[in-house]
C-alpha cells in the first residue's frame, strides 16, 4: 500500500483492513482474497489486529464479527511525504481511501467500532494537513456518511459510491448527491448489469462529476457486456461528465485502460484547488 497500480489514483491509504459483504459486487472481493493470502505479513510489520485475526495461517478479517487490522503509527505519517512530493512536482495527487476496507463501515463489535472512529478522526486530520492531495473516499455505505463524516466540508475530500447494478445506482447515488464534497463520483466496478445514470448526471443543485467503470477480474469473474460500457460512456459524454474505463476482460485476460471503439477513456475531473494552500 502507498504507491499503487490502480489506474485512477496515485496512492492508496488504508486506516484499517477488513470489511463485510453488503451487496452482489462484494461476492468476489479482490481485497478479501489479497488479505487472506498475504495479510499475515502486515501483522509482522506492526499492523494491529483488534482480536484473533489469524486462522490456519491466514488473515481472517472479513465478516460482521471478525477483527479488523489497524495501521501502525508510521504508516499514518506516510501521506505527509506524498504531500511534499506533490508540492515539489507542482501537481495535485490523488489518494484512494480505502482499497482494503470501507471507511464508512460501522463494525458490529462496539470495541472495534470505537477504534474505527479513532482512526477516522486521524484520517480527517490528515486531510487538513496534506493540502496538495485529493482524498478519494469510496464507500458502499453512504447511509452512514452523515453520522461519520467530519462536521464542515473538507476542500480536498472527494466522495464516491460503488454502484455495480441498477438497484445500487438508485439506492446509493441519491444519498451521495446530498452529501457535501468538492467532487462526487461513482465506481461502476464490478459492472454486473446495464445501468441508467442520466437522472444523476445533471441537476439543479448537484450531480456526479466522474464515473469509473470496469469489468470484474479474477478466476471467478462474472462477464460484462461491452454495450454496458458504451452506454455509460455515451451518457457521460452527453452530460460532459468525466469517464474512466479502468479495465475490461479481453480473451480471458485483464486489459487495463483499454480502448473502447478505438479510443482510451481515462478522463479525470480537475481539482478546483491549487497545489499549495494559499
ZAMARGU-4260 file (C-alpha; in steps of 0.2 Angstrom, whole numbers, plus 5000, padded with zeros to 4 digits):
<rodrens>
0) 5000/5000/5000 | 5006/5018/4996 | 5010/5019/4978 | 4998/5009/4968 | 4994/5001/4951
5) 4976/5007/4952 | 4975/5017/4937 | 4964/5032/4943 | 4974/5037/4958 | 4992/5039/4964
10) 4992/5031/4981 | 4981/5020/4992 | 4979/5023/5010 | 4970/5011/5022 | 4967/5016/5041
15) 4962/4998/5043 | 4960/4982/5033 | 4944/4971/5033 | 4926/4973/5029 | 4909/4964/5027
20) 4899/4959/5011 | 4884/4971/5008 | 4879/4968/4990 | 4882/4957/4975 | 4898/4967/4970
25) 4906/4961/4986 | 4905/4942/4981 | 4922/4940/4973 | 4931/4954/4983 | 4949/4956/4977
30) 4954/4964/4994 | 4947/4950/5004 | 4957/4937/4994 | 4973/4948/4995 | 4971/4949/5014
35) 4968/4931/5016 | 4984/4927/5005 | 4997/4939/5011 | 4989/4949/5025 | 4999/4940/5039
40) 5014/4949/5033 | 5006/4965/5038 | 5005/4959/5056 | 5023/4956/5056 | 5026/4974/5051
45) 5016/4982/5065 | 4998/4982/5059 | 4987/4979/5075 | 4973/4966/5075 | 4958/4971/5085
50) 4956/4952/5090 | 4961/4935/5085 | 4964/4938/5066 | 4975/4924/5061 | 4966/4907/5057
55) 4975/4892/5050 | 4990/4904/5045 | 4979/4916/5035 | 4972/4933/5040 | 4953/4932/5043
60) 4946/4950/5044 | 4930/4949/5033 | 4914/4947/5041 | 4902/4956/5054 | 4911/4949/5069
65) 4929/4946/5063 | 4943/4958/5069 | 4950/4972/5059 | 4968/4975/5056 | 4973/4993/5061
70) 4988/5003/5053 | 5003/5007/5064 | 5008/5025/5068 | 5022/5026/5055 | 5010/5021/5041
75) 4999/5035/5046 | 5013/5048/5043 | 5016/5042/5025 | 5004/5054/5017 | 5015/5069/5023
80) 5029/5063/5012 | 5016/5061/4997 | 5011/5079/5000 | 5028/5085/5000 | 5032/5076/4984
85) 5016/5083/4976 | 5021/5101/4981 | 5039/5098/4974 | 5032/5091/4957 | 5020/5106/4956
90) 5004/5095/4954 | 4990/5088/4964 | 4989/5069/4968 | 4975/5058/4972 | 4974/5046/4986
95) 4961/5032/4987 | 4953/5028/5004 | 4952/5014/5007 | 4957/5000/4995 | 4956/4986/5008
100) 4941/4992/5018 | 4926/5003/5018 | 4930/5019/5028 | 4911/5021/5032 | 4909/5004/5040
105) 4902/5003/5057 | 4908/4987/5065 | 4895/4976/5074 | 4908/4975/5089 | 4907/4991/5099
110) 4926/4990/5104 | 4931/4988/5085 | 4919/5002/5080 | 4927/5014/5093 | 4944/5010/5085
115) 4937/5014/5068 | 4930/5031/5075 | 4948/5035/5082 | 4956/5031/5065 | 4943/5041/5055
120) 4947/5056/5066 | 4966/5054/5062 | 4961/5052/5044 | 4951/5069/5044 | 4966/5077/5052
125) 4977/5070/5038 | 4966/5078/5025 | 4968/5095/5034 | 4987/5094/5034 | 4990/5087/5016
130) 4983/5101/5005 | 4991/5095/4989 | 4982/5078/4990 | 4965/5075/4984 | 4957/5061/4995
135) 4945/5050/4986 | 4934/5041/4999 | 4924/5026/4991 | 4910/5018/5000 | 4896/5005/4999
140) 4888/5013/5014 | 4884/5031/5010 | 4869/5030/5023 | 4882/5031/5037 | 4890/5047/5030
145) 4881/5060/5039 | 4885/5051/5056 | 4903/5048/5052 | 4910/5062/5040 | 4918/5077/5049
150) 4907/5092/5053 | 4911/5105/5040 | 4917/5102/5022 | 4935/5097/5019 | 4940/5105/5002
155) 4951/5090/4997 | 4938/5077/5000 | 4930/5068/4985 | 4916/5056/4989 | 4911/5041/4979
160) 4900/5026/4980 | 4901/5009/4972 | 4886/5005/4961 | 4888/4989/4952 | 4870/4987/4946
165) 4854/4997/4944 | 4847/4994/4961 | 4863/5000/4969 | 4863/5015/4957 | 4846/5020/4963
170) 4850/5016/4982 | 4867/5024/4984 | 4868/5039/4972 | 4854/5049/4979 | 4862/5048/4996
175) 4879/5053/4989 | 4871/5068/4980 | 4865/5075/4997 | 4882/5075/5005 | 4895/5089/5005
180) 4910/5086/4994 | 4921/5095/4982 | 4919/5081/4969 | 4906/5066/4969 | 4910/5050/4959
185) 4904/5033/4956 | 4913/5017/4954 | 4904/5005/4942 | 4915/4991/4945 | 4912/4976/4945
190) 4899/4980/4932 | 4886/4967/4934 | 4872/4974/4923 | 4867/4989/4912 | 4864/5005/4921
195) 4855/5021/4918 | 4864/5036/4926 | 4856/5051/4916 | 4845/5056/4931 | 4861/5059/4941
200) 4872/5067/4929 | 4864/5084/4929 | 4853/5093/4941 | 4848/5109/4948 | 4858/5108/4964
205) 4871/5094/4962 | 4876/5080/4951 | 4890/5067/4948 | 4907/5073/4941 | 4916/5057/4937
210) 4912/5039/4933 | 4924/5025/4934 | 4919/5009/4925 | 4927/4991/4924 | 4923/4973/4922
215) 4926/4961/4936 | 4943/4951/4935 | 4949/4936/4943 | 4946/4917/4941 | 4928/4918/4945
220) 4924/4934/4936 | 4906/4937/4930 | 4905/4943/4912 | 4901/4961/4907 | 4894/4966/4890
225) 4904/4979/4881 | 4887/4988/4877 | 4885/4992/4896 | 4901/5002/4895 | 4897/5010/4878
230) 4881/5016/4886 | 4889/5023/4902 | 4902/5032/4891 | 4889/5039/4880 | 4878/5045/4895
235) 4894/5053/4902 | 4899/5062/4886 | 4882/5069/4883 | 4882/5077/4901 | 4900/5082/4900
240) 4905/5071/4914 | 4922/5063/4915 | 4923/5044/4911 | 4937/5032/4916 | 4937/5015/4909
245) 4948/5006/4921 | 4948/4988/4914 | 4940/4975/4903 | 4942/4956/4901 | 4948/4953/4883
250) 4951/4934/4878 | 4951/4930/4896 | 4964/4942/4901 | 4963/4959/4910 | 4966/4974/4900
255) 4970/4990/4910 | 4963/5006/4902 | 4959/4998/4886 | 4952/5006/4870 | 4934/5006/4868
260) 4929/5008/4850 | 4946/5014/4846 | 4948/5026/4860 | 4955/5025/4878 | 4944/5034/4891
265) 4955/5040/4906 | 4947/5056/4910 | 4948/5063/4927 | 4939/5079/4934 | 4951/5093/4938
270) 4953/5098/4956 | 4947/5116/4960 | 4962/5118/4972 | 4979/5124/4969 | 4994/5113/4973
275) 4999/5124/4988 | 4987/5130/5001 | 4985/5149/5000
</rodrens>
